[in-house]
């Protein structure tokens, strides 16, 4: 019934009841796809008004699929699309059903290291994707929630890290060297540039060094027991801090991280962090 209506629109408004019914059904499906009511709102003043969403969640749109290069950005398909890695300095993440920002799942990064366990001077928990987008992404964003964050002598950091593997771009080494001409010589095999966003953690901004640039979004311990939104202009930040974009990058690695860089021996670390509804992509799609 849809093809005649689309190909011969002049017939759509005739008074034939079957065609009116088909037209209404088609319009109803179209309205549902757009997230709109299928029929005009009732003018009855006694009609029940919709309950408004909490202010924080309604004031900022949740980034989902439009323009998003991430696979499974809300973890509804478990860990599919996300890199899982265990190692001496790295720990995996879990998929949980609560708390979640939306849907039925979120990623959980939990640190619970006790004195006497395997010592880690660098402790890193992360959920990671590696993608090769058609062009450099405009922005990166999403939501995080912290249920537990116990300071150690090294307060740790809640970070978002983007690594550009610029293999084949001869400027990579030259860019790094030119920004620190008096520093150590950059090895010729250097193949990546990094931008690290500090979402929360230390009270002092981390220092740039080598192929790493930083931008501080929040200082001090993170807010507890509340979903926090972040939406960052990745492309303009990268251009501002590095002066250019890599010309021939092989892939981009985006990492949502909880880390400690100078954990003293014999010190316990505890953190419970969640990420959900993540975005890494374009503004114009």
C-alpha positions in Angstrom: 0.0 0.0 0.0 3.0 2.3 0.5 4.2 2.4 -3.1 1.0 3.8 -4.6 0.9 6.6 -2.0 4.5 7.6 -2.7 4.4 7.3 -6.4 1.0 8.8 -7.0 0.5 11.4 -4.2 -2.5 12.9 -5.9 -4.6 9.9 -4.9 -3.6 10.0 -1.3 -6.3 12.6 -0.3 -9.3 10.9 -2.1 -12.2 9.9 0.1 -11.8 6.2 -0.5 -11.8 4.8 3.1 -9.2 2.0 2.5 -6.8 4.5 1.1 -7.4 6.9 4.0 -6.7 4.1 6.4 -3.5 3.1 4.5 -2.4 6.7 4.5 -3.0 7.1 8.2 -1.1 3.9 8.9 1.8 5.1 6.8 1.8 8.5 8.6 1.6 6.8 12.0 4.7 4.7 11.2 6.6 7.7 9.9 5.7 9.7 13.0 6.8 6.9 15.3 10.1 6.7 13.5 10.6 10.4 14.1 9.7 10.1 17.7 6.5 12.2 17.3 2.9 11.4 18.2 0.9 9.8 15.4 -2.1 12.2 15.9 -2.4 15.8 17.2 -2.3 16.2 20.9 -5.7 16.3 22.5 -7.1 19.7 23.5 -8.8 18.2 26.5 -7.4 20.1 29.5 -7.8 17.1 31.7 -5.4 15.1 29.6 -2.4 13.9 31.6 0.8 15.9 30.9 4.0 14.0 30.4 6.4 13.9 33.3 9.5 16.1 32.6 12.8 14.3 32.7 15.4 15.3 35.3 17.0 18.6 34.5 20.6 17.3 33.9 19.5 14.6 31.5 17.0 16.8 29.6 19.3 19.8 29.2 22.0 17.9 27.3 21.1 15.5 24.5 22.4 12.0 24.9 24.9 11.2 22.1 23.9 7.9 20.4 24.1 6.9 16.8 23.9 10.0 14.5 27.4 10.8 13.4 28.9 8.3 15.9 31.9 6.2 14.7 31.9 4.1 17.9 30.5 0.6 17.7 28.1 -0.3 20.5 28.5 3.1 22.1 26.0 2.4 24.9 27.2 -1.2 25.7 23.8 -2.6 25.0 25.6 -5.4 23.1 27.9 -6.2 26.0 31.6 -5.6 25.2 31.2 -6.1 21.4 33.3 -3.6 19.5 35.4 -2.7 22.6 38.9 -3.8 23.2 39.5 -6.0 26.3 43.0 -6.2 27.5 44.7 -7.5 30.7 48.4 -7.0 31.5 50.9 -5.9 34.1 49.7 -2.3 34.0 46.2 -2.7 32.6 42.9 -4.1 33.8 39.8 -5.0 32.0 36.3 -3.6 32.3 32.9 -5.2 33.1 29.4 -4.7 31.7 26.8 -4.1 34.3 23.0 -3.5 34.3 23.0 -0.8 36.9 23.6 2.0 37.4 23.1 3.0 33.8 22.6 6.4 32.2 20.1 4.9 29.6 19.1 1.5 28.3 20.1 -1.6 30.0 23.9 -1.6 30.3 27.0 0.4 31.1 30.8 -0.2 31.3 32.2 -0.5 34.8 35.9 0.1 35.7 36.6 -1.0 39.2 39.9 -0.8 41.1 40.3 -2.7 44.3 44.0 -3.3 44.9 45.1 -4.1 48.4 48.5 -3.9 50.0 50.5 -7.1 49.4 48.9 -7.8 46.0 50.9 -7.5 42.8 52.4 -4.0 43.0 51.7 -1.6 40.1 53.5 1.7 39.9 51.3 2.5 37.0 47.7 1.2 37.3 45.4 1.6 34.3 41.8 0.5 33.8 40.3 1.3 30.4 37.6 0.7 27.8 39.1 1.2 24.4 38.1 1.3 20.7 40.4 1.6 17.6 38.7 3.0 14.5 39.6 4.4 11.1 37.1 7.1 10.4 36.8 8.8 7.0 38.1 12.0 8.5 39.2 13.4 11.8 36.3 13.3 14.3 34.8 16.6 15.4 34.0 15.8 19.0 34.1 13.1 21.7 31.6 12.9 24.6 29.4 10.8 26.8 28.5 10.3 30.5 30.5 9.0 33.5 29.5 8.2 37.0 31.7 7.6 40.0 30.4 5.6 43.0 33.7 5.3 44.9 37.0 7.3 44.7 39.4 6.9 47.6 42.5 9.2 47.4 45.9 7.7 47.7 49.2 9.7 47.9 48.8 9.8 44.1 45.2 10.9 43.7 44.7 9.2 40.4 42.9 10.5 37.3 39.7 10.0 35.4 40.8 10.5 31.8 39.7 10.4 28.2 42.7 9.7 25.9 42.8 9.9 22.1 45.9 8.5 20.3 46.5 9.2 16.6 48.7 6.6 15.0 50.2 8.8 12.2 52.2 6.0 10.5 53.4 7.3 7.2 53.2 11.0 8.1 56.8 12.3 8.2 55.7 15.4 10.1 54.9 13.4 13.3 58.5 13.5 14.6 59.1 17.0 13.3 56.0 18.3 15.1 57.0 16.9 18.4 60.6 18.1 18.1 59.6 21.6 17.0 57.4 22.1 20.1 60.3 21.3 22.4 63.5 22.1 20.4 65.7 22.0 23.6 64.3 18.7 24.7 65.7 15.2 24.0 65.8 14.1 20.4 62.6 12.5 19.3 63.2 8.9 18.0 62.6 8.5 14.3 60.2 5.6 14.9 57.7 7.8 16.8 54.4 7.2 15.1 51.7 8.7 17.3 50.4 12.0 18.8 48.2 12.0 21.9 45.7 14.3 23.5 44.6 13.5 27.1 41.6 15.1 28.7 41.6 15.1 32.5 38.0 14.8 33.5 38.7 14.7 37.2 41.4 13.7 39.7 44.6 15.6 40.6 44.4 19.2 41.8 47.3 20.2 39.5 47.3 20.1 35.8 49.6 17.3 34.3 52.6 18.5 32.3 52.8 18.1 28.6 55.7 16.0 27.4 57.0 14.4 24.2 54.1 13.3 22.1 51.5 14.0 24.8 49.4 17.1 25.2 46.8 17.6 28.0 43.6 19.6 28.5 42.1 19.8 32.0 38.4 19.6 32.2 38.0 19.1 36.0 40.4 19.3 38.9 40.1 17.5 42.2 38.2 14.3 43.0 35.1 13.6 40.9 31.5 14.1 42.0 30.1 10.9 43.5 26.8 9.1 42.8 25.7 11.3 39.8 25.9 11.0 36.1 28.2 13.7 34.6 28.1 14.8 31.0 31.2 15.7 28.9 31.2 16.9 25.3 34.6 18.0 24.0 35.7 19.6 20.6 38.3 17.1 19.8 39.3 18.3 16.3 39.7 22.0 17.4 41.5 21.0 20.6 43.9 18.8 18.6 44.7 21.5 16.1 45.2 24.1 18.9 47.6 22.0 20.9 49.5 20.3 18.0 49.2 23.0 15.4 47.9 20.6 12.7 46.1 17.3 12.1 48.1 14.3 11.0 47.8 13.8 7.2 48.1 10.0 7.0 46.9 8.4 10.2 46.3 4.7 10.2 43.8 4.6 13.1 42.6 6.5 16.1 42.5 4.9 19.5 40.0 6.4 22.0 40.4 5.3 25.6 38.1 5.9 28.6 40.4 5.5 31.6 40.9 5.4 35.3 44.7 5.5 36.1 47.4 6.1 38.7 50.9 6.9 37.5 52.9 6.9 40.7 51.3 4.4 43.1 53.5 3.9 46.2 54.1 0.4 47.3 51.9 -1.0 50.0 49.1 1.5 49.3 45.5 0.4 48.5 43.6 1.8 45.6 39.8 1.9 45.4 37.6 3.3 42.6 34.3 2.4 41.0 33.6 4.2 37.7 31.0 3.8 35.0 30.8 5.0 31.4 27.7 5.1 29.2 26.2 6.6 26.0 29.6 7.5 24.5 30.2 9.5 21.3 33.2 9.8 19.0 32.3 11.3 15.6 31.0 14.1 13.5 28.7 17.2 14.0 27.4 17.3 10.4 25.8 13.9 10.0 
